Amino acid sequence: METEIELKFLVAPTDQDVVSQIQSVSADVLSHTVNKLSNTYFDTPERLLRQWDIGLRTREHEDKIEQTIKTAGQVTGGLHQRPEYNVPLSSRWPELVLFPENIWPNEANIEMLQDNIEALFTTDFERTKWHLRMPSGTEVELVYDVGDIRCGSDSQPINEIEIELITGNVDDVFVLAEQLNELLSVRLGFLSKAARGYQLSEQWQTEPKKMMECVKLAPNDTVEQAFIKCIESGIHFIQHHEQSYSEEPSLLALRRLTDGVALVRHSVWLFAGMLDPDATAALRMELKRLLRSFLWVESARQLKNITSKKSSFRKRLADCQQLISVIEERKGRNPTPDEVNQFFYSTEYNHTLLQLTRWLVTRGWRAHLSEEQREYGNSPIQHKSPEMLTRAWQILCDLVTDKAELTTQDYQDYDARLKRHLLTGVCLGNLYEREDRNPFRAPWVDLSEGVDELKILCLLQQIYDDAINEQEQAIEEDLEVIVTQKPVTKTTTKWLDDRKESLLVALEQTKRSALNMEPYW
């Protein structure tokens, strides 16, 4: 058995001279080969192997055939770590009895599997491979694959780079990755070739998540282990929704991506007791900068909600073409799907993800810890979670009791902090029973969603006001105003004022309900 430690990059289709760019990296070339590889992936009709997180393939190269099984592993920010078993074959069909018995689940019937496996898809590509020695002495294998994944008449292109650690320090894999990020338009590979092949064969897409589930903590985790799981969950959430957007652009996917960034950023705050603030300052700035890159997503979603077919505002807008024109003009200011996908291939975006993944994989925070911080990190998370939850809850209570009566502006000002501290429950909630935590969280989540609706009303109010100002200015300048439907009037906005007033009353009731809930920890 071997355990692969490799970093995957997808190369932008627009990149040219990829091989020559790769050859300019700062490393000594120990060997260089070019081969054509043909792989066939297998599973049962019920997809039993996939259910067990096992990948089975045969590979033909250099007149040799081998079969490979990859068992459950870990993917963190494009870094793939999976146990791998390779066995020579004399034919193109797998012989499962040749694999070690201990790799199979207890319920596996090898004879039955052998009788039922079928070929699902193939990956055929040209592999250019370099064996490199880094200045530090670390040796890596860098490969560039170009070809396609095929299933029947359907296909997807392969255009990717893999960096695999042979011997030495895994940190040097990221040093090389940063060089490639500067030289090429690449993004970290979330899905392996096999995962993409399954996706093609089963015709499914990477769908946006409806909500963010609690991080899967265990009661016997230490504080540091809980921190690692929270960061890993955030990175996975980011990359899942980056992949989702690249397959089918949607504002929901982008909002969920920013939720992942927010989870990582909040985790650094939540677990500050085991982190050196000076050592995390640069990372926190990177995450803040990344969130700013997607600030436009919230207003874009608000505009979409206003104009959607299911929107309660649609009938009101239908009476005024001018308002619709203003809204469409605002929509046009937002980045296009092509521009968003280009950003995913940008040096800036991938530098942040690489730095975060590198910090996580190498446990970069450990080099800066005091003895007290180490002791805190080794404490059981079950013992520390009540004080962590209490701290976040007290901040929420202080926010909404800051004034006797909160105004529209107050709720908007508090919204970011409200959403941020709700993430504490996402980080730690799995340590408690669902039936205990959900009733406590429900009014706080309702409050957050109510503020979202309030912000939509305020945006629509602003659009109305801008349209009225434009009309008044045109009249003052004696310009001809062509009105195809009802013009915008100040009386038109009365229903907006009434709706905001009703919502403020509802928010006040929700706030009181939230404050009256007994903590579940």
N, C-alpha and C positions, 0 to 999 in steps of 0.2 A: 504493500500500500504506500502511496505517496499522498501528500497534502499539497495541493496547488495553492500558492499565494500569488495572485495575479491581479493587475489593474487593467480594466478594459476602457477603451475610448472608442466612440463612434466618430468617424471622420466626415466632415461636411461634404456633400456631393460636389460643391463648387471648388474644393481644394484641388490644386494641380501640383505635379512634381512632388508627391508625398514621399517617395523613396529618397529623393535627394535631400529633402528637408530632414528626414530621419537620420540620414548619414552625417548630418552636421552637428549632432549632439556631442557633448563633451564626454567621450568614453572611447576606450580602445576596442577595436573589432578583433575578436579572437577567431571568429569564423562567420561565414556568410553563405547562405544557401537559398535556393528558390525551388519549391516543389508544388506539385498539384495534389490536392487532397480531396478525397470523396468519402463522405460520411453518410451512413444511413442510421436513422434513429428508430427504435422499436418500443412497443408497449402492447398491452392486451387491449381488446375492444372496450373493456371497462376502465381502462387507464389505471390499472392497479399500481404499476411502477410509479406513476406520477403521484398517486395518492400517498405512496410511501416516500416521496421525495427522492426517488431513484431515477437517474438518467442512464439509459442503455444505448450504446451505439457500436457500430463496426466501422473501421476506417481502413481504406486502401491507400497506401503510399509506398513508393519505391519498390513495387512488386511484392509488398508484404501486406498482410491483413492482420489486424488485431481488434479485439473487442474491449470495450471500456465500460465500467460502471462508475458513476459519480453519485455518492450518497449525500445525505443532507449536510449542508454546510452553512456558510454565512456570507451575506453580501452587505458591505458597508461602504456607501459612497463610491461604488464602482470597483472596490476591492473585493475580489471573490476568493473565498477560502473553502475548498471542498475536498474531502478525501476521495482519492481516485484509485481504481484497480484496473490494471491493464494485463491482458492475457493474449498470447499469439493464437491465431486461428489458421486453419487450412482452407476454410471456405468463407463465403460472404454472410452466412447465417450464424447468429449467435449460438454458443453452446454454454448454457447457464451453469451446468455442473462443473465447469472448469474454474468458476469463481470460488473464493473461500466461503465456506458455509456460514461463518459468523457475520457476514455483511447483510444477511437477509432478515427481515422481521420474523418473529416466531410463527406467525400465521401463514408464512409463505410456503406454498407447495411447488417446489422447483419443477417437478415433472409436469404439473398442470400448466405452469407458466410457459415452459418450453413449447408445449403443444398449442398454446393460445397466442403467443406473441406474433405481431404483424408489423410490417414496415409502415411507418407513418409519413416520414418526409426525409429529404436528403439535403445536405449542404455540400456544395462543390465550390472550391475556391483555390486561388493561387496564393501560396504562403511564402512571403519573403521573410527570412529569419536571420537575425543577427545574435551572436553570442558576444555580449559586451562585458568589459571590465571597467567599472567606475573608478574615478581617481582614488576613492577610499579603499579600493580592493574588492568591493562587493561585485559579484557577477550576476548578471541578469540575462534573460532571453527576451528579446524584443521581436515581435512578429507583426507583420502587416498583411492582413487577409483581404482579398478582393474576389468576389464571386457572387453566388446567390443561394438562397434557401428556396427549395421547391417542394410543393405538395400538389400533385396533379397538374392542373394548368395554372395554378397560382404560384407567384414567386415574390420574394423580397430581396433587395440587394444586400450584399455583405460588403462593408467598407469600414474596417475597424482595426485598431491596434491593441495588442495585448503586451503587457510587461510582466514577466514572471520572475520571481526571485529564485535564483539557483543556490547561491550561498552568500552569506553576509547579512547586512542590516536592512530590514524592511524599510527603514527610513529613506534609504537611497532609491527605492522604487519611486517615492514621491519626488525626490530631487530630479530624477529623469523625467517624471510626468510633468513637472513644472516647466522643464525645457520644451517638451513637446507642446504644451499649452501655449507657450510663447511663439512657437514656430508655425503651428497649424491651427485650423478651426476645428476644434474637437469638443465633444462633451462626454462626460462619464457614462459608461455603459451600464444601464440598470438591468437590462435583460440579456441573458446569454444567448448564443445562437440556438441552443436547444429550446429555451423558453420561447424565443421568437418563432421557432418551428412549430411548437405546440400551438402557439397562438394562431399561426397560419392554418394549421390542419383542423383546428376546432372553430375557426372563424369567430374569435372573441377579441374584444378590445380591452385596454386598460382603463376601466371606468373610474371617474372621480368618486371618492368616498363621500357618503352622505354626511358623515360626522367623524370626529376624531375619537377613537376608542381609547380607553385607559391603557397606559403602558403596562405591559404584563410583568409586574413585579411579583416576587415571591416573598413570603414572610421572613425567610431566612437569608435574604439578600442583605449585604452590607450597604451602607450609605453610598460607597463608591460604586458598587455593582448596580445600585438603583440609578445612580447618575449616568453610568454608561448606557444602561437600557433606555433611559429617557433621550439621550443624545442619538443613539442608534434609531430609535423610533422617529425622531424628528427628521433625520437624514433620509430614512426610508420614505417618510411621508412626502418630503420634497421631491425625491426622484420618481416616486410613483406618479405624482401629478405632473411632473415635467414630461414623463413618458406619455401620460394620458393626453396632455395638450398636444404633443407632437403627432399623436395618432388622430385626434379629433379635437381641434381647438375649441375651448370653451372658457368662459369667465369663471365658472365654478372650479375648474381644474386649477386656474391661476390663484383663486382665493384659497383653495386648499393647500397649494404650494406655499403661500405666505403663512398659512397656519403652521406648517412644518417648520419654517424659519423661526416663527414666533415661539414654538415649543422649545427649540434648541436654545434660543436666547433666554427664555424664561428659566430653563433648567440651569443655566449658568448662574442666574440670580438665586434660584431656590436652593442650590447646593453650594452657596458661597462659603459656608462654614468649612469646606474642605478644599477651597481654591484660593490661590494668591491673586488678589484683584489686579495687581500690576501685570502679572503674567497673562491674564485673560483680557487685558484692555484692548489689544490689537484685534483679537477675535471678535470681541463685542462690537467694535467699530465696523468690522467687515459685515457682520450680521445686520447691523443697523443700516448700513449702506445698501445692502441687498434688499431689505424691506422697502427702503425709499424708492428703489427701482420699480417697485410694483404698487406705489401709492395710487396710481391712476385706476387700478382695478376696482377699488371700492366705488368710485363715482361712475365707472362704466357699468357696474352691476346695478347701481341705483337707476341709471338711465334705462337700462334694459328692463328693469322691473316696472318702470313707469309706462313703458310702451308695449309691454307684452300683451298677448291676447287675453290672458287671464287677469290682467291688471284692473283694479277697481277705478283707476284713473282714466282708462281708455275712453269711456263714454264722454267724460269731460273734455278730453283732448280732441275728440272728433269734431267738436264745435269750433275749433280754432286751428286752422291750418298754419297760422304764423307760429304758434307754440311748437307744433310738430316740426316745423322747419328749423327752429332754434335748437330743439333736442337733437335732430339728425346732424346738424352742424357740429354740435358738441361731441357726438359720437365719432364723427370723422376726425377729431383731434387725437384720438387714442391710437396707439400702435396697432398695426395690422398683424394678423397671425404670422406672416412671413417675417416681420420685424421681431416678433417675440421669439420665434424659433431661431433667428439669427443671434439673438441675445443668449440663448441657451448654448450656443457654440462660441460665445465670446470668451476672451482671456479673463476678463474681470469676473464673470459669473463662475467659471470653473476654477479660478484661483481660490475663491472663497470656499467652494466645496472641497477642493483638494486640501486646503489648509485645515479645515474642520475634520476631514477624514484622517488626515495625517496625525493630528493632535489626538484623536480618539484611538486610532490603532496603536500608536506608539506610547499612549498614556502620558502625553506631554506635560500634563499638570503635575506629575509626581516629582519632577526635578525641582520644583519651587515650593515644596510643602514644608512647613514647620512640623515638629513632633506632635504638637497639639492638633494640627490639621490632619496629620496621618491617623492619629487616634480617632478623630471624628469620622474620617472616611471608613475606618474599620468597624465602626459601631453598627449594630443592627438597625436597619431602616425602620423596622417595626417600632423601635423605641424612640426614634427621632421624628417620625412622621407627625405625631400629634402637635408638637410645637411648631413644625413647619406649616401644617394646615391652619393652626390657630393664628400664626403670623399673617398669612394671606387673607384669612377671613376677617381679621381685625382691620386690615387695610381696606377691604371692601366695605365693612361697616362704617368706617370713618369717612369714606368717600360719600356714601349716600346719606349720612347724617350730618354732613358738613354744614348744611343749612336746614332750617325748619321746613322750607318748601323749595324744591328744586325746579329751576326754570328749564326751558328748552335748551338754552345755551349750556346750562350746568350739565345736563345729561350728555350733550355732545362732547363737552370737555372731559367728562369722566369715562367715556366709552372705551378708549384704548386701554386704560388701566383696569377697567372692569373685565374686559376680555382677557387681558394678560393674567390677572390673578385667578380667573376661573381655570387657567391651565394648571394650577397647583393640584386641583382635583383630578385632572387628566394624568398627571405625573404619579400621584400617590393613591388614587382612588381604588386601584385593584387590590390594595391591602385590606379592603373592607368589603362587606357584603353589598351587592348591588341594591337590594331592597332597603338598605340603610342610607346609602349615599345618594341614590337617585332622587328621593323626595326632598332631600336637603338642597341639592343642586338645581332642581326644577325651577323654583321661582327666580333664582339668580340668572339662569339661562333665559327664562322668559323676559326678564328685565333687559338683558343684552339684546334679545331679538326685538323687543319693543323700541329700544333706542335706534336700532337699524331702521325701523319703520319711520321713526321720528325724523331721522336724517334724510330719508327719501322725501318726506313732506317739506322739509326745509329746502332741499334742492329744488323741488318743484316751485316752491314759493320764490326762490331766487330767479328761476327761469321766467316766471310770470312777471316779476318786477323788472327784469331786463327787457322783456318784450314791451311792457308799458312805457318804459323810458325811451325805447327806440321809437315808438309811435309818437310820443310827445315831442321828441326832438325833431322828427320829420315834419310835424305840423308847424313847429316854431320856425323851421327853415323853409316853409312853404313848398315842401316837396310833395309830389303827387303820391298818395298812399293807395295802393290797389289792394282791396280786401276781397278775397274770393269766398271767405266764409265769415262767421261772426268775428269781429275784432276783439282784441283783449281789452277788458275793462277792469277797473279796480273792484267793481262789485263781483267780478268772476272769482276773486280770490277769497271771498267770505267763507265759502265752504271749506277752504283750506284751513283758515283760522279755527273754524268750528271743529274740524277733524283733529287738529293739533291739541286743542283744549280737551277733547274727549280722551285722546291718547295720554295726555299728561295725568289725567285723573286715574286712568288704568295703571299707568306706571307707578303712581303713588301707592295704589293698593298692592301692586306686586312687590314694591319695595318693602312695605310693612310686613307682608307675608314672608319675605326672605329674611328679614331681621328677627322674626319670631320663631324661625326654625331652630331646633336643637341640633348642635353639631353631632355628627355621626362617629367621630373619632374618640 
